[in-house]
Amino acid sequence: MTTSMKSFRRAWTAGWFGAAALAVVGHFVEHKPWSVLLADYDITSGRIWLLIPIWVAIGPTVVRRLRVSRTESAEFHHQTAKG
């Protein structure tokens, strides 16, 4: 497995772990029943909380890809400038 793939997998795992941790904290730390927590994910009722765990889940991967893309672009321009 390449270093890039390992890094992608770590970012993906960290994101989903973070999203799951949000639900666990809500249930066990704030002592909210699962029914109340799940109601916060109901977009049809105007609840946009669902966007937070989605971003927490995919955010590390998105940022990782943007950083890799920017680095590769800078390296390409540097190589092109050298001629």
PyMOL commands that place a pseudoatom at each C-alpha (Angstrom):
pseudoatom trace, name=CA, resn=MET, resi=1, chain=A, elem=C, hetatm=0, pos=[0.000, 0.000, 0.000]
pseudoatom trace, name=CA, resn=THR, resi=2, chain=A, elem=C, hetatm=0, pos=[1.384, 3.409, -0.944]
pseudoatom trace, name=CA, resn=THR, resi=3, chain=A, elem=C, hetatm=0, pos=[1.989, 6.195, 1.538]
pseudoatom trace, name=CA, resn=SER, resi=4, chain=A, elem=C, hetatm=0, pos=[-0.721, 8.268, -0.121]
pseudoatom trace, name=CA, resn=MET, resi=5, chain=A, elem=C, hetatm=0, pos=[-3.266, 5.463, 0.292]
pseudoatom trace, name=CA, resn=LYS, resi=6, chain=A, elem=C, hetatm=0, pos=[-2.310, 4.956, 3.945]
pseudoatom trace, name=CA, resn=SER, resi=7, chain=A, elem=C, hetatm=0, pos=[-2.726, 8.668, 4.587]
pseudoatom trace, name=CA, resn=PHE, resi=8, chain=A, elem=C, hetatm=0, pos=[-6.107, 8.676, 2.833]
pseudoatom trace, name=CA, resn=ARG, resi=9, chain=A, elem=C, hetatm=0, pos=[-7.235, 5.700, 4.912]
pseudoatom trace, name=CA, resn=ARG, resi=10, chain=A, elem=C, hetatm=0, pos=[-6.117, 7.402, 8.137]
pseudoatom trace, name=CA, resn=ALA, resi=11, chain=A, elem=C, hetatm=0, pos=[-8.003, 10.588, 7.234]
pseudoatom trace, name=CA, resn=TRP, resi=12, chain=A, elem=C, hetatm=0, pos=[-11.121, 8.575, 6.362]
pseudoatom trace, name=CA, resn=THR, resi=13, chain=A, elem=C, hetatm=0, pos=[-10.930, 6.564, 9.594]
pseudoatom trace, name=CA, resn=ALA, resi=14, chain=A, elem=C, hetatm=0, pos=[-10.356, 9.648, 11.733]
pseudoatom trace, name=CA, resn=GLY, resi=15, chain=A, elem=C, hetatm=0, pos=[-13.331, 11.382, 10.154]
pseudoatom trace, name=CA, resn=TRP, resi=16, chain=A, elem=C, hetatm=0, pos=[-15.777, 8.553, 10.723]
pseudoatom trace, name=CA, resn=PHE, resi=17, chain=A, elem=C, hetatm=0, pos=[-14.449, 7.979, 14.231]
pseudoatom trace, name=CA, resn=GLY, resi=18, chain=A, elem=C, hetatm=0, pos=[-15.070, 11.659, 14.982]
pseudoatom trace, name=CA, resn=ALA, resi=19, chain=A, elem=C, hetatm=0, pos=[-18.615, 11.507, 13.622]
pseudoatom trace, name=CA, resn=ALA, resi=20, chain=A, elem=C, hetatm=0, pos=[-19.404, 8.452, 15.746]
pseudoatom trace, name=CA, resn=ALA, resi=21, chain=A, elem=C, hetatm=0, pos=[-17.859, 10.138, 18.786]
pseudoatom trace, name=CA, resn=LEU, resi=22, chain=A, elem=C, hetatm=0, pos=[-20.310, 13.045, 18.425]
pseudoatom trace, name=CA, resn=ALA, resi=23, chain=A, elem=C, hetatm=0, pos=[-23.268, 10.678, 18.818]
pseudoatom trace, name=CA, resn=VAL, resi=24, chain=A, elem=C, hetatm=0, pos=[-21.695, 8.829, 21.741]
pseudoatom trace, name=CA, resn=VAL, resi=25, chain=A, elem=C, hetatm=0, pos=[-20.944, 12.097, 23.556]
pseudoatom trace, name=CA, resn=GLY, resi=26, chain=A, elem=C, hetatm=0, pos=[-24.523, 13.243, 23.056]
pseudoatom trace, name=CA, resn=HIS, resi=27, chain=A, elem=C, hetatm=0, pos=[-25.894, 10.018, 24.450]
pseudoatom trace, name=CA, resn=PHE, resi=28, chain=A, elem=C, hetatm=0, pos=[-23.580, 9.256, 27.353]
pseudoatom trace, name=CA, resn=VAL, resi=29, chain=A, elem=C, hetatm=0, pos=[-22.266, 12.674, 28.419]
pseudoatom trace, name=CA, resn=GLU, resi=30, chain=A, elem=C, hetatm=0, pos=[-25.403, 14.753, 27.922]
pseudoatom trace, name=CA, resn=HIS, resi=31, chain=A, elem=C, hetatm=0, pos=[-27.643, 11.817, 28.934]
pseudoatom trace, name=CA, resn=LYS, resi=32, chain=A, elem=C, hetatm=0, pos=[-29.953, 12.291, 25.951]
pseudoatom trace, name=CA, resn=PRO, resi=33, chain=A, elem=C, hetatm=0, pos=[-32.001, 9.316, 24.800]
pseudoatom trace, name=CA, resn=TRP, resi=34, chain=A, elem=C, hetatm=0, pos=[-31.218, 7.910, 21.359]
pseudoatom trace, name=CA, resn=SER, resi=35, chain=A, elem=C, hetatm=0, pos=[-34.676, 8.978, 20.124]
pseudoatom trace, name=CA, resn=VAL, resi=36, chain=A, elem=C, hetatm=0, pos=[-33.866, 12.638, 20.868]
pseudoatom trace, name=CA, resn=LEU, resi=37, chain=A, elem=C, hetatm=0, pos=[-30.461, 12.356, 19.218]
pseudoatom trace, name=CA, resn=LEU, resi=38, chain=A, elem=C, hetatm=0, pos=[-31.910, 10.724, 16.098]
pseudoatom trace, name=CA, resn=ALA, resi=39, chain=A, elem=C, hetatm=0, pos=[-34.566, 13.445, 15.859]
pseudoatom trace, name=CA, resn=ASP, resi=40, chain=A, elem=C, hetatm=0, pos=[-31.726, 15.954, 15.401]
pseudoatom trace, name=CA, resn=TYR, resi=41, chain=A, elem=C, hetatm=0, pos=[-30.802, 14.151, 12.151]
pseudoatom trace, name=CA, resn=ASP, resi=42, chain=A, elem=C, hetatm=0, pos=[-34.255, 14.649, 10.569]
pseudoatom trace, name=CA, resn=ILE, resi=43, chain=A, elem=C, hetatm=0, pos=[-33.680, 17.055, 7.677]
pseudoatom trace, name=CA, resn=THR, resi=44, chain=A, elem=C, hetatm=0, pos=[-37.386, 16.951, 6.737]
pseudoatom trace, name=CA, resn=SER, resi=45, chain=A, elem=C, hetatm=0, pos=[-38.090, 18.730, 10.035]
pseudoatom trace, name=CA, resn=GLY, resi=46, chain=A, elem=C, hetatm=0, pos=[-35.590, 21.459, 9.210]
pseudoatom trace, name=CA, resn=ARG, resi=47, chain=A, elem=C, hetatm=0, pos=[-32.802, 19.969, 11.329]
pseudoatom trace, name=CA, resn=ILE, resi=48, chain=A, elem=C, hetatm=0, pos=[-29.431, 20.557, 9.694]
pseudoatom trace, name=CA, resn=TRP, resi=49, chain=A, elem=C, hetatm=0, pos=[-27.372, 18.871, 12.409]
pseudoatom trace, name=CA, resn=LEU, resi=50, chain=A, elem=C, hetatm=0, pos=[-26.819, 15.997, 9.974]
pseudoatom trace, name=CA, resn=LEU, resi=51, chain=A, elem=C, hetatm=0, pos=[-24.420, 18.238, 8.047]
pseudoatom trace, name=CA, resn=ILE, resi=52, chain=A, elem=C, hetatm=0, pos=[-22.073, 18.461, 11.046]
pseudoatom trace, name=CA, resn=PRO, resi=53, chain=A, elem=C, hetatm=0, pos=[-21.281, 14.732, 11.406]
pseudoatom trace, name=CA, resn=ILE, resi=54, chain=A, elem=C, hetatm=0, pos=[-21.123, 14.428, 7.614]
pseudoatom trace, name=CA, resn=TRP, resi=55, chain=A, elem=C, hetatm=0, pos=[-18.471, 17.151, 7.498]
pseudoatom trace, name=CA, resn=VAL, resi=56, chain=A, elem=C, hetatm=0, pos=[-16.659, 15.659, 10.497]
pseudoatom trace, name=CA, resn=ALA, resi=57, chain=A, elem=C, hetatm=0, pos=[-16.642, 12.330, 8.668]
pseudoatom trace, name=CA, resn=ILE, resi=58, chain=A, elem=C, hetatm=0, pos=[-15.461, 13.542, 5.254]
pseudoatom trace, name=CA, resn=GLY, resi=59, chain=A, elem=C, hetatm=0, pos=[-13.582, 16.699, 6.256]
pseudoatom trace, name=CA, resn=PRO, resi=60, chain=A, elem=C, hetatm=0, pos=[-10.195, 15.099, 6.957]
pseudoatom trace, name=CA, resn=THR, resi=61, chain=A, elem=C, hetatm=0, pos=[-10.280, 13.313, 3.603]
pseudoatom trace, name=CA, resn=VAL, resi=62, chain=A, elem=C, hetatm=0, pos=[-11.300, 16.475, 1.724]
pseudoatom trace, name=CA, resn=VAL, resi=63, chain=A, elem=C, hetatm=0, pos=[-8.587, 18.545, 3.370]
pseudoatom trace, name=CA, resn=ARG, resi=64, chain=A, elem=C, hetatm=0, pos=[-6.026, 15.796, 2.744]
pseudoatom trace, name=CA, resn=ARG, resi=65, chain=A, elem=C, hetatm=0, pos=[-6.890, 15.680, -0.946]
pseudoatom trace, name=CA, resn=LEU, resi=66, chain=A, elem=C, hetatm=0, pos=[-6.741, 19.468, -1.253]
pseudoatom trace, name=CA, resn=ARG, resi=67, chain=A, elem=C, hetatm=0, pos=[-3.316, 19.543, 0.383]
pseudoatom trace, name=CA, resn=VAL, resi=68, chain=A, elem=C, hetatm=0, pos=[-1.987, 16.759, -1.860]
pseudoatom trace, name=CA, resn=SER, resi=69, chain=A, elem=C, hetatm=0, pos=[-3.431, 18.459, -4.938]
pseudoatom trace, name=CA, resn=ARG, resi=70, chain=A, elem=C, hetatm=0, pos=[-1.870, 21.797, -3.986]
pseudoatom trace, name=CA, resn=THR, resi=71, chain=A, elem=C, hetatm=0, pos=[1.512, 20.169, -3.290]
pseudoatom trace, name=CA, resn=GLU, resi=72, chain=A, elem=C, hetatm=0, pos=[1.478, 18.289, -6.589]
pseudoatom trace, name=CA, resn=SER, resi=73, chain=A, elem=C, hetatm=0, pos=[0.500, 21.449, -8.449]
pseudoatom trace, name=CA, resn=ALA, resi=74, chain=A, elem=C, hetatm=0, pos=[3.320, 23.436, -6.823]
pseudoatom trace, name=CA, resn=GLU, resi=75, chain=A, elem=C, hetatm=0, pos=[5.838, 20.697, -7.640]
pseudoatom trace, name=CA, resn=PHE, resi=76, chain=A, elem=C, hetatm=0, pos=[4.639, 20.606, -11.251]
pseudoatom trace, name=CA, resn=HIS, resi=77, chain=A, elem=C, hetatm=0, pos=[5.003, 24.381, -11.633]
pseudoatom trace, name=CA, resn=HIS, resi=78, chain=A, elem=C, hetatm=0, pos=[8.423, 24.262, -9.991]
pseudoatom trace, name=CA, resn=GLN, resi=79, chain=A, elem=C, hetatm=0, pos=[9.593, 21.538, -12.396]
pseudoatom trace, name=CA, resn=THR, resi=80, chain=A, elem=C, hetatm=0, pos=[8.136, 23.409, -15.395]
pseudoatom trace, name=CA, resn=ALA, resi=81, chain=A, elem=C, hetatm=0, pos=[9.876, 26.629, -14.374]
pseudoatom trace, name=CA, resn=LYS, resi=82, chain=A, elem=C, hetatm=0, pos=[13.244, 24.847, -14.246]
pseudoatom trace, name=CA, resn=GLY, resi=83, chain=A, elem=C, hetatm=0, pos=[12.695, 23.830, -17.857]
for i in range(1, 83): cmd.bond("trace and resi %d" % i, "trace and resi %d" % (i + 1))
show_as sticks, trace
zoom trace
